Amino acid sequence: MSVRRTFEELALTPKMGAICGFRKTSIRNLRRWAVQGFENWLIFYRVKRGGIEIVHLMHGARDIEGLLDK
């Protein structure tokens, strides 16, 4: 339920997540936001016209840039 609620809030206010600024061009403009109640779990997404595109949900202890670059 927390993940779904967080997705819905992001869709309503998509620019509330921080821009990641990764080196690779294809993922440079991804934004990240923590799941409510599970701050170690991060949502990576793109702002799209009319909402957002969820790219990945992962634990913050992972090699985030390495996994997203694949």
C-alpha positions in Angstrom: 0.0 0.0 0.0 2.8 2.4 0.8 4.4 2.0 -2.7 1.1 2.6 -4.5 0.3 5.6 -2.3 3.8 7.0 -3.1 3.4 6.4 -6.8 0.1 8.3 -6.7 1.6 11.3 -4.9 4.5 11.4 -7.4 2.0 11.3 -10.3 0.2 14.3 -8.8 3.4 16.3 -8.0 6.1 14.8 -10.2 8.8 17.3 -9.6 9.0 16.7 -5.9 11.7 14.0 -6.4 15.4 15.0 -6.6 17.1 14.8 -10.0 19.8 12.1 -9.8 22.3 13.6 -12.1 23.9 10.3 -13.2 26.8 10.4 -15.7 25.1 8.4 -18.4 22.9 10.5 -20.6 20.0 8.1 -20.9 19.5 8.1 -17.1 20.8 11.6 -16.2 17.4 13.2 -15.7 15.9 10.4 -13.6 14.4 11.6 -10.4 14.3 9.6 -7.1 12.0 9.6 -4.1 11.7 7.3 -1.1 8.8 5.0 -0.5 6.7 6.3 2.4 7.5 4.3 5.5 10.4 2.5 3.8 13.0 5.3 3.2 15.7 2.8 2.2 13.5 1.8 -0.9 13.8 4.3 -3.7 11.6 5.0 -6.7 13.4 6.1 -9.9 11.2 7.8 -12.4 10.9 10.2 -15.3 8.5 13.1 -15.5 6.2 12.6 -18.6 3.4 14.7 -20.0 0.4 14.0 -17.8 2.3 12.0 -15.1 5.4 9.9 -14.5 7.1 6.8 -15.9 8.4 4.5 -13.1 11.8 3.2 -14.2 12.8 1.1 -11.2 12.2 0.5 -7.5 15.2 -0.7 -5.5 16.9 -0.7 -2.1 19.2 2.3 -1.7 22.1 0.1 -0.7 22.4 -1.3 -4.2 24.7 -0.1 -7.0 22.0 2.2 -8.2 23.8 3.8 -11.2 25.2 0.5 -12.3 21.9 -1.3 -12.3 20.0 1.6 -14.0 22.7 1.8 -16.7 21.9 -1.7 -18.0 
